[in-house]
């Protein structure tokens, strides 16, 4: 792969609208949706930064867009970070367990988003955990679907990103990767997004019960506890590793509290509770 290879959108026109005008309207509708925050992210005066991390889902915007908008509304209230690390999920077999994009900008219908090479170098140099790799990213949607929301709230001034595709499943590896990420971000004004859906294809009542267990651990900033309940209760949360790594890194960087902003399922959209996927939004903050 050439060093400055541009990453073209893989799921535009499928997971979200494929042209700029339609995509802007789709994202607006996510913010105004009954399952979303109910308002647009128009805050002319920005508050000081408290956000260190987000949990945001990554399905098609029809399903995951409204809860995702709840997290991005909180992000839009504050001064923007200098960079955004997006911890995605390996839904495909390509690439190593912790694959860091090392190419050029990522493109969506809303334009280009640059990458932060300083952070990429800090993550991958002398590391047995994170590896430069493109193959895990080209067809993957988990990181990509976060970018239009960042572009929507920041316009042409979206911070550079560091996309990481997470396929790690060993507890020690996941927690160590979060520690390594924190060390790479010390002294920087960074945000870490954990891109994840929750239970997959469970009856709605079962999904609610299982997902509440995972959300309780996120709210407690308990990375190890999250990994344990996912294992013990067989919660089909695709981004559990990314979320646990995000929690670990945020605690290392001074996080003191988390807030679950919203939860919904595909059954709420389709009016069919027989087999649903769960989606949640959460924020991780520092300070009182």
Secondary structure, 3 states (H helix, E strand, C coil): CCCCCCECCCCECCCECCCHHHHHHHHHHHHHCCCCCCCCCCCCCCECCCEEEEEECCCCHHHHHHHHHHHHHHHHHECCCCEEEEEEECCCCCCCCEEECCCCCEEECCEEECECHHHHHHHHCCCCCCEECCCCCCCCCCCHHHHHHHHHHHHHHCCEEEEEEECCCCHHHHHHHHHHHHHHHCCCCEEEEEECCCCEEECHHHHHHHHHHHHHHHHCCCHHHHHHHHHHCCCCCCCHHHHHHHHHHHHHCCEEEEEEEEEEEHHHHHCCCCCEEEEEEEEEEECC
